[in-house]
C-alpha cells in the first residue's frame, strides 16, 4: 500500500491541474518510501493486527505508522531530489491516501465477517426479528455489537430510554426514540418492516412496577418482552446476546436494599453451619449464600434423598474445596439429630425443614405437627445441649391469626424458639441465641402458585385462582435469604431481640388474579381472550388475605432496612413443654381431632377454617390488610 500511495498522490495532484505525468517518473521516491514504510510498519506492530478484529487501537497504529513514515521520508526525499518537480501538496494528499489504503480494507473485511456489511447491502431481505431495546446501557451497546457479528436472530430498530438527555441521539447507529411512556406512539409511527416484535430490557435498574407496565403496554401491540442477562449473570461477552424470558421475579422485583454484608460475613466465616431442609427452596438458597461466605464447613441435613443429592452435587461442582457433609435424616428423629450434632459440632443452625403445603397439612394434621412442632423442638433442644451460638428458625406469615393447621403449627414453633431465647436471658444454662424470621410466600417455591400457573400455561390453560380477591405477600428467594442472614447477624445488644420475632418487609400484597394475568401476558397472549382464568373457591384452611403482624404485636425498627422486630405473646416455658408433649402424643396416635383441639388451646388466635372460610381474613380488617 505504501508503494502505491505516493505515485497515486502525485498523479492525482497533476490530474487536478490537467498536467500529464507518468508514475515511472517517481520510481526513486516510491522505492525510498516503500523501504521506510516497511521498516516503520514493522516497528510499530502494524502487521501484527488480525483484520477480523480490527479496532480503534489498530486505526491509531495506522495513524502513527503513516505519520512517522512521512516524517522520515521527507528528509530523505530532500537529500536525493531536493524536492524538484514534486508538488508539496501531493505529500499531504499522500498521507490521507495511505491512511485510506491501510484502514479501508481492514474495515471492509471486519464488516463483512461481522455481517454488518451484509445487513446494509441486503436490508430489504432481512429476515431477523425487529426489536427495541429498553435502556441505553453498556449491556445494550454489547448486544447491538453482538447482533452485528455474523448470523443473528435480532435486528435492533430503536432504543427506548427515560434519560431525556439521550433522546434523538444514536448508539452504534441506532436512534434513541423516546421514553417508555412514548412506546405506543413510537410503535405506531414506525414503518411496517421496522415495527418491533419484541422489546428487550437492557437496563438492570428497572423495578417490578415499570416492568409490569411495559409488559401490559407491549402486549397491546402483540410485542413480547424479554431481557438481556444481567452483567453478573454472563461470564463471556458472547452470552450478552442471549435473550432471556421475563420471569415472575422480574415482575415483582423491588430495588435492591443496602445490606450490611460485613456483618453477615462475620457471622458465617470460619464457622461450621448446619442447614436443615437443605434441599428445599429456602434451604438450598441458604446453602448457596452461606457457602459463598467461607464457612469452615457446611452440613446438609435433608429428609428427601433426591433433594439432598441435588444440592450436594451443586456444591461439589461450584465449590469443590468447601468441606461439606450430606446427611439424610428427619428432624423429628431426636436420635438422628443428636448424632449429627455430636459428630459435626455446628456453630450455627439454620432451621428451614418444615411442611408448608396448606391443604396437605390440613389433611394430615398429625404429620404436620410432628414435623413443624416436634422437629423444631428437637433441633432447638439439640442446639441448647451442644452450645450452638445461633439457631435461626424460618417461620411464615401464615402463623399470624392462623386459620389452618400449617400456620398454627408454625406459630407453636415460633413459641418454642421464643421461650428458649428468653431463657438465655434469665438463666445461665442456655447460651444459644434463637432467631425467628417470619415472611410470606417465596416465588417459585414448591408450594408457590407460580409453578402451578407455569404448568397450566404450558398446557394451554385455563389458569385456576381460588378467589377473585385473594392476595398474598411475595418475595424472591434470594431477597428472603439475604434478609434472613441479615437478621441473624444483628448484634443482640443493638436490637434487643430477646424473645422477639424478626419480620421481613414484604412490600405490597399482590392479588393472585393480577399475577395470573401478568404471567399470561408474558407469553404474548391476552387474558380472558387467549387464556381463561377460572375461580375454583378457597381451599381448606386458606385465607383471602395474609398478615405479617397480629393486631396485638408491637413492632420496632431495626438498623437493617426491610427488617422489623415484633413482640408476640409469650407463654410460660413449662406450660408450653406440657402442651407440646400432649400434642405429640395425640399426633402419634393419629387422633386428628385431639391434635386440632390441642393446637386451638395453645394458640388462642387459631380460628380453624377447614373449608377455606375464616372470620379473621374475611370479616375483620387485619393488620397489613390492603384497602378494598
N, C-alpha and C positions, 0 to 999 in steps of 0.2 A: 504493500500500500504506500510506503514511503517513496518508493521509486516512481510511482505513478503520480503522486501528489504534486511534485514540483513541475514537471512538464505540463500537467493539466492546468495548473495555476497560471503559468506563463502563456500557454495557448489561449486560455480564457481571457487573460488581460489583453492580448493582441487582437483577439476576435472582437472584443468590445469596441476597439478603435479601428477595426477593419484593416489590420496590417497582417500580411501573410507571414507565417512563421512555421518552421518545421521543428518538431520535438528533437530531431537529431542534433540541432544546434546546441542543445542543453545537455549533451551526454556527460560532460565532465562534472557540472554541478549535480546532476542526477546521481552519478556514481558516488560523489562525495557524500551527498545527503543520505543515500541508502546505507552507506557504511556507518555513518554517525548514528542514524536512527536504529540500525541493528544492534549496535553496542548499547545505546541508551535504553532501548526497549528491554533488552536482556537484563540490564542493571536494575531497572525499575520494576521488574517482575510482570511486565505486561503479558508475556507469553504463557504465564502460569495459570491464568484465569480460565475457567471452564465456561464456554459460551452459553450453555444451557442455564447456568446460574448467574449470568451477568447481572451486576447490581450497580448501585451508585458508587461503591468502592472501586469497581472496575472503570467506571467513567472518570473518576478522579485520577486513576492511574494513567488513563489515556491522555488526560489533560496535562498531567505532569510530564509524561514522556514526550508529547508533541512540543510543549513549550521548551523543555530542556534541549531537545534535538535542534530546534531552530536557533536557540541561543548559542549553541556550539557551532552550528553550521555557518552562521553569518560571518564570524571572523575568518573561518577557513575559506569561504567563498571570496571574501575580500582579498585574501592573500593570493589566491590563484587567478582571479579575474578582475580585481579592482572594481567589481560590480558593473563593469562596462556592458552595455547592451542588455542589462537585466532591470526591468522596471521594479522599483521598490514596492509598489502596491501589490505586485504578484506574490511577494513574500508574505504579506499579510493575508492574502487570499489563500495561500498555501496552508497556513495554519488551520483555517476553518475547513478546507477541503480534506486535510489529513485527519482532523477530528471526525468528520463525517464518514470517511472511508474506514476508519478503525471502529467507531462506535456503531455505525449503521448496521453492518452485518450481524453484530452481536445482538443488537436489539431485535432485529427481524427474526433471527434464529430462536431467541428465547421466546418471543411472542408466538412463533409457530409451534414450538414444543409445548408451551403452556396452554395453547388453544385459544388465546385471546385474539390472535390474528384471524383464525378461522371464524371466530364469533363475529368479527366485523365484516368479513367477506361474505358470510352466508347468514346474516342476521334474519333475513326473511324466512329462512328454512329452519330456524332454531326450534328444536323440539323440547328444550329444557323447560322446567316448570317456573313460571314467573313468580317471584316472591318479593315482599317488602321486609326490610329489617327494622326492628323496633329498637332504636338506640344506636348512636354513632360511636360505639366504644371501640377499644382495642380488639375485642372479640369480633366485632363487625368488620373491621379492617382485615383481620386474619381470614375471616370467612370469605370475603369478596376475593381476596388473593387466591384462596384455595379453589374457588369456583372458576378462576381464570386459568387454572392449571389442568390441562388435559381434559378428558371426559368428565363432565359434571352433571348433576341432576337438576341444579337450580340456576336460574338467571335472575340476578338482583336488579329490580326495576326502580327501586327507590328506597329511601330511608325515612323513617318517622322518628322524630326526636323532640322532646319537650324543651330542649335548650333553645331559647329564642335566638341566641347569637349564632346558631348554626343553620338556621333556615335559609334556603336558597344557595347554600354552599355545597361543594362537592367533596366526596371521599372516594378516591380512586375512580373518578369519573362518574360516580353515582350521586344524584342530586338528593339533598335533604329536603323532602317535600313539605313538611309541616309537623304539627303537633298531633298527639294521639286523638285529641278531640276532633281534629280535622279529617280523620280517616274516611268517613263516609263521602265527604266532598272530594277527597283525593282520588278515591277509587272511581267515583262517578265521572271524573274528568279525564281519566286515563283512556287511551285507545284500547280497543278490544284485545289486541295482541299483547298489550303490556299489563292488562288487569291482573293483579296478583291472585294466585290460587292458594297461597299460604302466607301467613305472617310469622316471621321467625324472631323471637325475642333474643336480643343480643346484649341486654343490659341486666346484670345480676341484681341491680338495686330496686327493680320493680317489686312492689309488695303485692300481697294477695288481692287486695281490693282493685288495684289497677289491672292486674291480670284478668280478674273476673269480668271487669268492664270491657276489656279488649276482646275476650272470648265471646261475650254477648254481642258486641258490635260486629265483629268479624263474621259470626255465624249468620247474620242477616244478609251478608253478601256471598254466602257459601264459601268463605275463606276459613281454612283450618288454621289453628295456631300451634306452633311448636317453639322450641327454644334451642339455643346452642349450649353445649356443655359449659358449665361454669369453669372459670380459669383454674379452679382447684381440682377439676374432675378429669382433665385430659393431660396425658404425660408427654405427648409428642404433637407437633404442630398439625400433622395430617388429621388428627382427631378433631381439630377445630371445625372441620367441615361436616362432621357427623351430627345431623339434626336429631334432636330427641323430642319425644312426645311430652306435652304438658301433662303433669300428673296432679293429683289432688293436693299434694304438699305445696305445689306452686300456687294453687288457687287460694289456699287457706294460710299460706305462709305470712309471717309478720317480720318487721325489721329485726335484725339480729340485735339481741341485748348485749350490753357490755358485761362481760363476765370476769371475775377475779380468778383467772386461770392459775396464778401462782399459788393461791390458797388450796385449790384442788390438787395441784401437783404435789404440794407439801403434804397433803393428806394421804396420797396414794404412793408416792415414790419411795422405793425401798421397803415397802410393807407387803405382807402376804395377805391377799384378798380372796375371799370365798364368795361366790355368787350362786345363790340357789335359784332354780328355774333358769339356768344359764342358757338354755336353748330357746326360750320364749322370745317374744317380740322385744319386751323391755329388757329381759335378762341378757339376750345376745348383744343388744346395743350397749348395755352396761359393760359387758366383757370387752367389746371393741374399744370403748373410750378408756376404760381402765388400763387395758393392755398398752395403750399409747402413752401412758403416764409413767412408765418404767417401774412397775411394781417388782418386788423381789420374786414373787411367784403368784400365779392365779390358779384357783381351784374351781373347777366347773362341776356343780352339783345339779343333776337333772334326772327326772324320772323317765322321760322319753328317750329311748335308745337312739332313734333317728335324729331327734333334735340335738342330742349331745354329740353325736358323730359329726353333724353338720358344723357346729360351732367349733369343735375341736380341730377339724380339718381346715377350717378357715384360719384359725390361729396358726396352725402348723405351716400354712402357705405364706401368710402375711408376716408372721413374727416367729420364725423357727427357733430363734435364740432365746425366746422368753420361756422360763421354766413354768410348766403348767401340769395340772393333774386333772384328768377327767374321771368323775365318779358317778356311776349310775346308781341312783338311790332315791328314796322317798323321804320328804321332810317329816312325814307322820311317823316314821320309824325311828324311835328315840335311840335305839342301839346303833343303827347305821349312822345317825348324825353324831353320836358320841364318838364313834370310831374315827370318823373323818376329822372331827375337831381335835381329838387326841393325837392323831397322826400328822395333821397338816399345820396345827397351831396358827390359825388365821389371826391377823391383827384387825382386819376389817371384814364385816359380813354384810353383804348386800342381799336382802331377802326379797326376791321377786317371784318366788314359787307361789302359785295360787290358782284356784279355779275361778274363772272370770265370766263364763258364759251364763248370763242371767237365766234363760229358760232351762238350760241343762241343770244348773244348780237348784233351780226351783223344783225340778222333777226328781232330784237326787239330794235332798236337803242334808241327809246324814253324811254323805260323802263330801259335800261342800264344806260342812262344818269341820270334819276331820282334817281336811287339807288346810283350810283357811284359818281355823282357830287352833286346832291341836298342832298343826305344822308350825305355825308361828310361835306357839308356846314352847314347843320342843327346841326350836332354833334359839329363841330368846334365852331359855334356861341354860342351854349349852354355852352361849356367849358369856353368861354370868359366871358359870363354873370355870371357864377357861380364860377369864380376864381379857376378853376381846375388847379392844379400845372403842370401837364404834360399830353398832348394828343399825343399818338403815332398812326400814320396813316400807315397802311400796303399798300405798293404800289407793282408794278410789273415791270419786265424788258420790258414788252410789252408797257410800257409808253415811251420807248426810240424809236425815229423815228417810231411812230405808223403807221401801215398800216390797222388797224382795229378799229372799234368804241370802243371796250372794252379798248384797250390800250390808245386811245386818251382820254377817259373819266377819266382814272386813272391819266393821265398827268394833266388834269384840277384839279383833286382832290389834286395832289401834289402842284399845284399853289395856291390853296386855303390855304393850311397849310403854305406854304412858305410866302405868303403875310401877314398872321396873325402873324407869328413868327417875321417877320421884324418889324411889327407894335409894337410888345412888346419892341423892342429896341428903337424905335423912339418916342413912346408915353407911357405915364403912365397909359393909360386906360386899357391896357391889360397885365395881369401878367402871363398868361398861356404860357408855353413853348411848342411849336409844333414840334414834331419829326416825320420826314417822313423816312421810311425804305423801300428800294427797293431791291427786289431779284427775282429770277426766279422761275421755276416750283418746286413744292413740291411733293416728291414721295408719291404715294398712295392717293393723294387728289382726291376729286370727279371729278375734271376736268383733272386729270393726265391720261397719256396714259397707265400707269401701270395696273390699274383695267380693262381697256379695253382688254389688252393683256391677263390678267389672265382669263377673261371670254372666250375669243376666244380659249385659250389653253384648258380650261375645256371642250369645245365642240369639240375639235379635230382640230381646225384651220380652215382656214388659219389665219395668223396674218396680219392685214391691216396697212400699213405705207403709209403716204400721198406722200412721195417723197424719192428717194434713198439717197439724200444728206441732208435731213432736220436734223438739230441739235437743241438741247435745253440744257440750264443750269439746273442742278438738285441739290436739296438739301433735306436732310431729314427734316421732320417736327420738330424733336427735336432740331437739329442744328440751323434751321432757327429761331425758337422761342428763343433759348438761345441768339443768336446774336441780335435779336430784343430787348430783355430786356437789353442786354449789352449796345446797342447803346443808349437806353432811359436813362440809368443810368450814362452816361458820363457827368461829370460836364461841363456846358456850357462855363465856363471861361477857361477851359482847351483846348477844341476843337474848340471854336468859331464857333458854328454851326448855327448861326442865318441865317434863310432863306435857309440853305443848306439841302441836302438830304444824308442820310446815305445809302451807297451801300454795300451790303454784297458780300464778295468774294465767287463766286460760283464755283471756280475751273475751270477745263477744260470743254468745252461743250461736250455733249455726242451725238453721231449720233444715231438717233432713230432706224435705221436699226440694228446697233450693239446691242442696248439694246434688241430688239426683239430676236436676235439670242441667246443672253445670257439667256434670260428667257426660250427659248426652251430647251437649254442645261440643265438648272436646273431641268427640268422634266425627264432627262435621254434620251431625243430624239435629233435627229440631224436636224439642219435647212436645208431646201430645200429638204431633203430626207424624213423625217417623218412628218414634218410640213412645209407647204409652207408659203412664205411671199409674199403678194400681194401689189402692189403700186397703190394707188387709186387717186392720184392727190391732190394738195393743196386745202384746204377748203377755204371758203370765209374769207378773211381777214388774212389768215395765211401767215407767213414769213418762208423762208428757215432757216434763222439764226436770233436768238435773240441777242440783245445787252443790256449790263447793263449801258453803258455810251454813251451819244451823243458826236460827234466829237468836239463840241464847249464847252463841260463841262470840267472845270478844276477840278482836284481832288487833295486831300491832305490826308496824312495818319492820323490815329488816334492812341491813345495808345493801342487800342484793336486790336490784330491780327485778320484779316478776315473782318475788317470793315473799309471802306473808306468814305471820305466826298466828295460830288460833289456839284458844284455851277451852277445849270441850269439857264436859262433865267428867269428873274423876270419881272412881269407885274404890272403896276400900280393898286393899290387896287381898286380904284373907277371904272376904266375901266373893271377890272375883274368882279366886282359885277354887272355892267350893262350887260356884256356879258352873265353871268350865268343866270340872270333874263330872258333875251331873250331866251336862250336855254331852260329853264324850261317851258316858255310859249309855245314854239314850241312843246316840248315833251308832254305837257298836251293836246295839240290839235291833237296829233298823226301825226304831219307833219314831217315825217321821212326825206324828202329831205332838209327841212329847218334845222333840227337838225344836219345832216351831214355837211351841208354848214356852219352852225354856229360854229361847232367844228373845221372845217378846218380854219376858220378865226381866232379863238382863239389859235390854235396850228399850227403854220406855217409849222412845220416839218411833219404834218399828211399827208401822201400820201395814200389815201383810195385805197385799193385793194380788192374790193368785190368778185373777182374771184380767190383770192389767189395769185395774182401777185403784186410785189412791187419793184420799182427800188432800194429802199434803201437796200433791202435784197438780190437782185439777181445781179444787175449790178454794184453796188458800193461795195467797201471793207470797211465795217463799223468797228468802234472801237470794239475790242474784238472779231472780227470775226476770226475763225480758218483758218489757211492756207489751201488752197485746196490741 
